[in-house]
Amino acid sequence: MTNKPNSESKYILEACEKASEKVYVDENYYQQFTNISDDKLRPYVQKIIKQYSEQFNKIVAIKAPNGENPNHTNMLMVEEMLSLLFHGRMSFDADNKISFCKPIGNPPTNETNNLLSKRVKSAVPIIYEALGE
């Protein structure tokens, strides 16, 4: 998640804390994402975009006529979702639907958290590619 959560981020974090689904997290859990290849990350990005395509299309309809780049806003949303996934606050069920989760276990160390953040940021080209840019 971003360092200064906005109201939507706060709402999501609260939903994660109240979630009945739990994800067990430890350094091994986090390492699978710090070391994930682009090829293995791409399906996660595509699942997020598929599930939120209606919202993304609304953003395009609102921002594009004003000359704004709607895919930038959409990219930021996908980044946020990847961060949730990497921190055990989101998962995909058997039908590839997103569900919010409560992480159980140790939070990432500062070093691991920095690596997770860097991996999310390095996914930007994959996100834009999946958004069709």
CNS distance restraints for C-alpha pairs under 8 A (distance, minus, plus):
assign (resid   1 and name CA) (resid   5 and name CA) 7.18 0.50 0.50
assign (resid   1 and name CA) (resid   9 and name CA) 7.54 0.50 0.50
assign (resid   1 and name CA) (resid  80 and name CA) 5.88 0.50 0.50
assign (resid   1 and name CA) (resid  83 and name CA) 5.45 0.50 0.50
assign (resid   1 and name CA) (resid  84 and name CA) 6.40 0.50 0.50
assign (resid   2 and name CA) (resid  80 and name CA) 7.37 0.50 0.50
assign (resid   5 and name CA) (resid   9 and name CA) 5.17 0.50 0.50
assign (resid   5 and name CA) (resid  10 and name CA) 5.94 0.50 0.50
assign (resid   6 and name CA) (resid  10 and name CA) 6.22 0.50 0.50
assign (resid   7 and name CA) (resid  11 and name CA) 6.17 0.50 0.50
assign (resid   8 and name CA) (resid  12 and name CA) 6.23 0.50 0.50
assign (resid   9 and name CA) (resid  13 and name CA) 6.11 0.50 0.50
assign (resid  10 and name CA) (resid  14 and name CA) 6.13 0.50 0.50
assign (resid  11 and name CA) (resid  15 and name CA) 6.17 0.50 0.50
assign (resid  12 and name CA) (resid  16 and name CA) 6.14 0.50 0.50
assign (resid  12 and name CA) (resid 100 and name CA) 7.97 0.50 0.50
assign (resid  13 and name CA) (resid  17 and name CA) 6.31 0.50 0.50
assign (resid  13 and name CA) (resid  89 and name CA) 7.92 0.50 0.50
assign (resid  14 and name CA) (resid  18 and name CA) 6.38 0.50 0.50
assign (resid  15 and name CA) (resid  19 and name CA) 5.97 0.50 0.50
assign (resid  15 and name CA) (resid 100 and name CA) 7.02 0.50 0.50
assign (resid  16 and name CA) (resid  89 and name CA) 5.93 0.50 0.50
assign (resid  16 and name CA) (resid  90 and name CA) 7.80 0.50 0.50
assign (resid  16 and name CA) (resid 100 and name CA) 5.32 0.50 0.50
assign (resid  16 and name CA) (resid 101 and name CA) 4.92 0.50 0.50
assign (resid  16 and name CA) (resid 102 and name CA) 4.97 0.50 0.50
assign (resid  16 and name CA) (resid 103 and name CA) 7.98 0.50 0.50
assign (resid  17 and name CA) (resid 101 and name CA) 7.26 0.50 0.50
assign (resid  17 and name CA) (resid 102 and name CA) 5.14 0.50 0.50
assign (resid  18 and name CA) (resid 102 and name CA) 7.03 0.50 0.50
assign (resid  19 and name CA) (resid 100 and name CA) 6.41 0.50 0.50
assign (resid  19 and name CA) (resid 101 and name CA) 5.29 0.50 0.50
assign (resid  19 and name CA) (resid 102 and name CA) 5.65 0.50 0.50
assign (resid  20 and name CA) (resid 101 and name CA) 7.01 0.50 0.50
assign (resid  20 and name CA) (resid 102 and name CA) 7.27 0.50 0.50
assign (resid  21 and name CA) (resid  99 and name CA) 7.94 0.50 0.50
assign (resid  21 and name CA) (resid 100 and name CA) 7.29 0.50 0.50
assign (resid  21 and name CA) (resid 101 and name CA) 5.03 0.50 0.50
assign (resid  21 and name CA) (resid 102 and name CA) 6.37 0.50 0.50
assign (resid  22 and name CA) (resid 101 and name CA) 5.13 0.50 0.50
assign (resid  22 and name CA) (resid 102 and name CA) 4.74 0.50 0.50
assign (resid  22 and name CA) (resid 103 and name CA) 5.72 0.50 0.50
assign (resid  22 and name CA) (resid 104 and name CA) 6.48 0.50 0.50
assign (resid  23 and name CA) (resid  88 and name CA) 5.69 0.50 0.50
assign (resid  23 and name CA) (resid  89 and name CA) 7.38 0.50 0.50
assign (resid  23 and name CA) (resid 101 and name CA) 6.29 0.50 0.50
assign (resid  23 and name CA) (resid 102 and name CA) 6.19 0.50 0.50
assign (resid  23 and name CA) (resid 103 and name CA) 4.83 0.50 0.50
assign (resid  23 and name CA) (resid 104 and name CA) 5.89 0.50 0.50
assign (resid  24 and name CA) (resid  29 and name CA) 7.90 0.50 0.50
assign (resid  24 and name CA) (resid  88 and name CA) 7.37 0.50 0.50
assign (resid  24 and name CA) (resid 103 and name CA) 5.84 0.50 0.50
assign (resid  24 and name CA) (resid 104 and name CA) 4.75 0.50 0.50
assign (resid  24 and name CA) (resid 105 and name CA) 5.80 0.50 0.50
assign (resid  25 and name CA) (resid  29 and name CA) 5.40 0.50 0.50
assign (resid  25 and name CA) (resid  30 and name CA) 7.15 0.50 0.50
assign (resid  25 and name CA) (resid  87 and name CA) 7.78 0.50 0.50
assign (resid  25 and name CA) (resid  88 and name CA) 6.38 0.50 0.50
assign (resid  25 and name CA) (resid 103 and name CA) 6.17 0.50 0.50
assign (resid  25 and name CA) (resid 104 and name CA) 5.87 0.50 0.50
assign (resid  25 and name CA) (resid 105 and name CA) 5.07 0.50 0.50
assign (resid  25 and name CA) (resid 106 and name CA) 6.33 0.50 0.50
assign (resid  25 and name CA) (resid 107 and name CA) 7.30 0.50 0.50
assign (resid  26 and name CA) (resid  30 and name CA) 6.46 0.50 0.50
assign (resid  26 and name CA) (resid 105 and name CA) 6.05 0.50 0.50
assign (resid  26 and name CA) (resid 106 and name CA) 5.57 0.50 0.50
assign (resid  26 and name CA) (resid 107 and name CA) 7.08 0.50 0.50
assign (resid  26 and name CA) (resid 108 and name CA) 7.19 0.50 0.50
assign (resid  27 and name CA) (resid  31 and name CA) 5.96 0.50 0.50
assign (resid  27 and name CA) (resid 106 and name CA) 7.94 0.50 0.50
assign (resid  27 and name CA) (resid 108 and name CA) 6.63 0.50 0.50
assign (resid  27 and name CA) (resid 112 and name CA) 7.92 0.50 0.50
assign (resid  28 and name CA) (resid  32 and name CA) 6.46 0.50 0.50
assign (resid  29 and name CA) (resid  33 and name CA) 7.42 0.50 0.50
assign (resid  30 and name CA) (resid  34 and name CA) 6.40 0.50 0.50
assign (resid  30 and name CA) (resid  86 and name CA) 6.43 0.50 0.50
assign (resid  30 and name CA) (resid  87 and name CA) 7.00 0.50 0.50
assign (resid  30 and name CA) (resid 108 and name CA) 7.03 0.50 0.50
assign (resid  30 and name CA) (resid 112 and name CA) 7.31 0.50 0.50
assign (resid  30 and name CA) (resid 116 and name CA) 7.51 0.50 0.50
assign (resid  31 and name CA) (resid  35 and name CA) 5.98 0.50 0.50
assign (resid  31 and name CA) (resid 112 and name CA) 7.82 0.50 0.50
assign (resid  32 and name CA) (resid  36 and name CA) 5.93 0.50 0.50
assign (resid  33 and name CA) (resid  86 and name CA) 6.03 0.50 0.50
assign (resid  33 and name CA) (resid 116 and name CA) 6.86 0.50 0.50
assign (resid  33 and name CA) (resid 119 and name CA) 7.61 0.50 0.50
assign (resid  34 and name CA) (resid 112 and name CA) 7.70 0.50 0.50
assign (resid  34 and name CA) (resid 115 and name CA) 5.86 0.50 0.50
assign (resid  34 and name CA) (resid 116 and name CA) 5.28 0.50 0.50
assign (resid  34 and name CA) (resid 119 and name CA) 6.02 0.50 0.50
assign (resid  36 and name CA) (resid  40 and name CA) 6.26 0.50 0.50
assign (resid  36 and name CA) (resid  41 and name CA) 6.33 0.50 0.50
assign (resid  37 and name CA) (resid  41 and name CA) 6.11 0.50 0.50
assign (resid  38 and name CA) (resid  42 and name CA) 5.95 0.50 0.50
assign (resid  38 and name CA) (resid 123 and name CA) 7.55 0.50 0.50
assign (resid  38 and name CA) (resid 126 and name CA) 7.49 0.50 0.50
assign (resid  39 and name CA) (resid  43 and name CA) 7.64 0.50 0.50
assign (resid  40 and name CA) (resid  44 and name CA) 7.70 0.50 0.50
assign (resid  41 and name CA) (resid  45 and name CA) 6.58 0.50 0.50
assign (resid  42 and name CA) (resid  46 and name CA) 6.21 0.50 0.50
assign (resid  42 and name CA) (resid 126 and name CA) 6.57 0.50 0.50
assign (resid  42 and name CA) (resid 127 and name CA) 7.98 0.50 0.50
assign (resid  43 and name CA) (resid  47 and name CA) 6.08 0.50 0.50
assign (resid  44 and name CA) (resid  48 and name CA) 6.29 0.50 0.50
assign (resid  44 and name CA) (resid  82 and name CA) 7.93 0.50 0.50
assign (resid  45 and name CA) (resid  49 and name CA) 6.25 0.50 0.50
assign (resid  45 and name CA) (resid  78 and name CA) 7.02 0.50 0.50
assign (resid  45 and name CA) (resid  82 and name CA) 7.60 0.50 0.50
assign (resid  45 and name CA) (resid 126 and name CA) 7.69 0.50 0.50
assign (resid  45 and name CA) (resid 127 and name CA) 6.40 0.50 0.50
assign (resid  45 and name CA) (resid 130 and name CA) 7.27 0.50 0.50
assign (resid  46 and name CA) (resid  50 and name CA) 6.00 0.50 0.50
assign (resid  46 and name CA) (resid 130 and name CA) 6.40 0.50 0.50
assign (resid  47 and name CA) (resid  51 and name CA) 6.16 0.50 0.50
assign (resid  47 and name CA) (resid  96 and name CA) 6.92 0.50 0.50
assign (resid  48 and name CA) (resid  52 and name CA) 6.18 0.50 0.50
assign (resid  48 and name CA) (resid  78 and name CA) 6.77 0.50 0.50
assign (resid  48 and name CA) (resid  81 and name CA) 7.43 0.50 0.50
assign (resid  48 and name CA) (resid  98 and name CA) 7.57 0.50 0.50
assign (resid  49 and name CA) (resid  53 and name CA) 5.50 0.50 0.50
assign (resid  49 and name CA) (resid  56 and name CA) 7.84 0.50 0.50
assign (resid  49 and name CA) (resid  78 and name CA) 7.24 0.50 0.50
assign (resid  49 and name CA) (resid 130 and name CA) 7.76 0.50 0.50
assign (resid  49 and name CA) (resid 131 and name CA) 7.51 0.50 0.50
assign (resid  51 and name CA) (resid  97 and name CA) 6.99 0.50 0.50
assign (resid  51 and name CA) (resid  98 and name CA) 7.56 0.50 0.50
assign (resid  52 and name CA) (resid  56 and name CA) 6.23 0.50 0.50
assign (resid  53 and name CA) (resid  57 and name CA) 6.00 0.50 0.50
assign (resid  54 and name CA) (resid  58 and name CA) 6.37 0.50 0.50
assign (resid  55 and name CA) (resid  59 and name CA) 6.39 0.50 0.50
assign (resid  56 and name CA) (resid  60 and name CA) 6.34 0.50 0.50
assign (resid  56 and name CA) (resid  74 and name CA) 6.00 0.50 0.50
assign (resid  57 and name CA) (resid  61 and name CA) 6.21 0.50 0.50
assign (resid  58 and name CA) (resid  62 and name CA) 6.23 0.50 0.50
assign (resid  59 and name CA) (resid  63 and name CA) 5.93 0.50 0.50
assign (resid  59 and name CA) (resid  70 and name CA) 5.96 0.50 0.50
assign (resid  59 and name CA) (resid  73 and name CA) 7.68 0.50 0.50
assign (resid  59 and name CA) (resid  74 and name CA) 7.50 0.50 0.50
assign (resid  60 and name CA) (resid  64 and name CA) 5.42 0.50 0.50
assign (resid  60 and name CA) (resid  69 and name CA) 7.99 0.50 0.50
assign (resid  60 and name CA) (resid  70 and name CA) 4.97 0.50 0.50
assign (resid  60 and name CA) (resid  71 and name CA) 7.30 0.50 0.50
assign (resid  61 and name CA) (resid  65 and name CA) 7.01 0.50 0.50
assign (resid  62 and name CA) (resid  66 and name CA) 7.44 0.50 0.50
assign (resid  63 and name CA) (resid  67 and name CA) 6.67 0.50 0.50
assign (resid  63 and name CA) (resid  68 and name CA) 5.16 0.50 0.50
assign (resid  63 and name CA) (resid  69 and name CA) 6.66 0.50 0.50
assign (resid  63 and name CA) (resid  70 and name CA) 5.44 0.50 0.50
assign (resid  64 and name CA) (resid  68 and name CA) 5.36 0.50 0.50
assign (resid  64 and name CA) (resid  69 and name CA) 6.26 0.50 0.50
assign (resid  64 and name CA) (resid  70 and name CA) 6.06 0.50 0.50
assign (resid  69 and name CA) (resid  73 and name CA) 7.40 0.50 0.50
assign (resid  70 and name CA) (resid  74 and name CA) 6.34 0.50 0.50
assign (resid  71 and name CA) (resid  75 and name CA) 5.78 0.50 0.50
assign (resid  71 and name CA) (resid 128 and name CA) 7.23 0.50 0.50
assign (resid  71 and name CA) (resid 131 and name CA) 6.92 0.50 0.50
assign (resid  71 and name CA) (resid 133 and name CA) 7.82 0.50 0.50
assign (resid  72 and name CA) (resid  76 and name CA) 6.30 0.50 0.50
assign (resid  73 and name CA) (resid  77 and name CA) 6.43 0.50 0.50
assign (resid  74 and name CA) (resid  78 and name CA) 6.35 0.50 0.50
assign (resid  75 and name CA) (resid  79 and name CA) 6.13 0.50 0.50
assign (resid  75 and name CA) (resid 124 and name CA) 7.10 0.50 0.50
assign (resid  75 and name CA) (resid 127 and name CA) 6.12 0.50 0.50
assign (resid  75 and name CA) (resid 128 and name CA) 6.61 0.50 0.50
assign (resid  75 and name CA) (resid 131 and name CA) 7.86 0.50 0.50
assign (resid  76 and name CA) (resid  80 and name CA) 6.23 0.50 0.50
assign (resid  77 and name CA) (resid  81 and name CA) 6.34 0.50 0.50
assign (resid  78 and name CA) (resid  82 and name CA) 6.17 0.50 0.50
assign (resid  78 and name CA) (resid 127 and name CA) 7.18 0.50 0.50
assign (resid  79 and name CA) (resid  83 and name CA) 6.25 0.50 0.50
assign (resid  79 and name CA) (resid 120 and name CA) 6.14 0.50 0.50
assign (resid  79 and name CA) (resid 121 and name CA) 7.35 0.50 0.50
assign (resid  79 and name CA) (resid 123 and name CA) 7.82 0.50 0.50
assign (resid  79 and name CA) (resid 124 and name CA) 7.57 0.50 0.50
assign (resid  80 and name CA) (resid  84 and name CA) 6.35 0.50 0.50
assign (resid  81 and name CA) (resid  85 and name CA) 6.26 0.50 0.50
assign (resid  81 and name CA) (resid  90 and name CA) 7.62 0.50 0.50
assign (resid  82 and name CA) (resid  86 and name CA) 6.04 0.50 0.50
assign (resid  82 and name CA) (resid 120 and name CA) 6.53 0.50 0.50
assign (resid  83 and name CA) (resid  87 and name CA) 6.15 0.50 0.50
assign (resid  83 and name CA) (resid 116 and name CA) 7.55 0.50 0.50
assign (resid  83 and name CA) (resid 117 and name CA) 7.29 0.50 0.50
assign (resid  83 and name CA) (resid 120 and name CA) 6.52 0.50 0.50
assign (resid  84 and name CA) (resid  88 and name CA) 6.29 0.50 0.50
assign (resid  84 and name CA) (resid  89 and name CA) 4.84 0.50 0.50
assign (resid  84 and name CA) (resid  90 and name CA) 5.39 0.50 0.50
assign (resid  85 and name CA) (resid  89 and name CA) 5.67 0.50 0.50
assign (resid  85 and name CA) (resid  90 and name CA) 4.58 0.50 0.50
assign (resid  85 and name CA) (resid  91 and name CA) 6.04 0.50 0.50
assign (resid  86 and name CA) (resid  90 and name CA) 7.97 0.50 0.50
assign (resid  86 and name CA) (resid 116 and name CA) 6.89 0.50 0.50
assign (resid  87 and name CA) (resid 103 and name CA) 7.44 0.50 0.50
assign (resid  87 and name CA) (resid 107 and name CA) 7.83 0.50 0.50
assign (resid  87 and name CA) (resid 108 and name CA) 7.81 0.50 0.50
assign (resid  88 and name CA) (resid 101 and name CA) 6.75 0.50 0.50
assign (resid  88 and name CA) (resid 102 and name CA) 7.09 0.50 0.50
assign (resid  88 and name CA) (resid 103 and name CA) 5.07 0.50 0.50
assign (resid  89 and name CA) (resid 100 and name CA) 5.65 0.50 0.50
assign (resid  89 and name CA) (resid 101 and name CA) 4.58 0.50 0.50
assign (resid  89 and name CA) (resid 102 and name CA) 5.64 0.50 0.50
assign (resid  89 and name CA) (resid 103 and name CA) 5.78 0.50 0.50
assign (resid  90 and name CA) (resid  98 and name CA) 6.74 0.50 0.50
assign (resid  90 and name CA) (resid  99 and name CA) 5.64 0.50 0.50
assign (resid  90 and name CA) (resid 100 and name CA) 4.36 0.50 0.50
assign (resid  90 and name CA) (resid 101 and name CA) 5.17 0.50 0.50
assign (resid  91 and name CA) (resid  98 and name CA) 5.77 0.50 0.50
assign (resid  91 and name CA) (resid  99 and name CA) 5.47 0.50 0.50
assign (resid  91 and name CA) (resid 100 and name CA) 6.46 0.50 0.50
assign (resid  91 and name CA) (resid 101 and name CA) 6.92 0.50 0.50
assign (resid  92 and name CA) (resid  96 and name CA) 4.94 0.50 0.50
assign (resid  92 and name CA) (resid  97 and name CA) 5.26 0.50 0.50
assign (resid  92 and name CA) (resid  98 and name CA) 4.67 0.50 0.50
assign (resid  92 and name CA) (resid  99 and name CA) 6.02 0.50 0.50
assign (resid  93 and name CA) (resid  97 and name CA) 5.42 0.50 0.50
assign (resid  93 and name CA) (resid  98 and name CA) 6.56 0.50 0.50
assign (resid  93 and name CA) (resid  99 and name CA) 6.92 0.50 0.50
assign (resid 108 and name CA) (resid 112 and name CA) 5.56 0.50 0.50
assign (resid 108 and name CA) (resid 113 and name CA) 5.50 0.50 0.50
assign (resid 109 and name CA) (resid 113 and name CA) 5.95 0.50 0.50
assign (resid 110 and name CA) (resid 114 and name CA) 6.14 0.50 0.50
assign (resid 111 and name CA) (resid 115 and name CA) 6.36 0.50 0.50
assign (resid 112 and name CA) (resid 116 and name CA) 6.15 0.50 0.50
assign (resid 113 and name CA) (resid 117 and name CA) 6.17 0.50 0.50
assign (resid 114 and name CA) (resid 118 and name CA) 6.15 0.50 0.50
assign (resid 115 and name CA) (resid 119 and name CA) 6.16 0.50 0.50
assign (resid 116 and name CA) (resid 120 and name CA) 6.27 0.50 0.50
assign (resid 117 and name CA) (resid 121 and name CA) 6.27 0.50 0.50
assign (resid 118 and name CA) (resid 122 and name CA) 6.04 0.50 0.50
assign (resid 119 and name CA) (resid 123 and name CA) 6.36 0.50 0.50
assign (resid 120 and name CA) (resid 124 and name CA) 7.34 0.50 0.50
assign (resid 123 and name CA) (resid 127 and name CA) 6.19 0.50 0.50
assign (resid 124 and name CA) (resid 128 and name CA) 6.19 0.50 0.50
assign (resid 125 and name CA) (resid 129 and name CA) 6.04 0.50 0.50
assign (resid 126 and name CA) (resid 130 and name CA) 6.14 0.50 0.50
assign (resid 127 and name CA) (resid 131 and name CA) 6.14 0.50 0.50
assign (resid 128 and name CA) (resid 132 and name CA) 6.31 0.50 0.50
assign (resid 128 and name CA) (resid 133 and name CA) 5.31 0.50 0.50
assign (resid 129 and name CA) (resid 133 and name CA) 5.34 0.50 0.50
